[in-house]
């Protein structure tokens, strides 16, 4: 009987996320590395780059045999064990994170440790329509928080209060 593969957060060694993603791609291991696209303006030039949304984590679809292959990359610290129910939750959260990732080209997306719980809301208008999250007010701005519970981290984006509905 074949062991079931689960989407699993894999903790990498420091600054090894892109190397692990490349290793997985070359070896046919399904993976997802959420990236934030950023533009920095310096005195003489502008630099555009992508950095991991959740530093130190790559999401891979693994069973024990695939994890053993991933460990051969010498980029892995450990994996977070996951069951079928946790995987369903994680997949839903990753779908929401994909929206944030796409939007990082056009608006500022901020990732930080998970914030204190606020009011649960659903976005009813705009590019984030259908997403659920938590509202957090910061420096006179309204932020929508989408969290990855297993990692204890969250992504935040500025949003207009009129686009939200309390759940």
Secondary structure as UniProt FT lines:
FT   STRAND          6..12
FT   TURN            14..15
FT   HELIX           17..26
FT   TURN            27..28
FT   STRAND          31..32
FT   STRAND          35..41
FT   STRAND          46..52
FT   TURN            55..56
FT   STRAND          57..62
FT   HELIX           64..71
FT   TURN            72..73
FT   STRAND          76..79
FT   HELIX           84..103
FT   TURN            104..106
FT   STRAND          109..113
FT   STRAND          119..123
FT   TURN            127..130
FT   STRAND          132..138
FT   TURN            139..140
FT   STRAND          141..148
FT   TURN            149..152
FT   STRAND          153..158
FT   HELIX           161..163
FT   STRAND          164..166
//
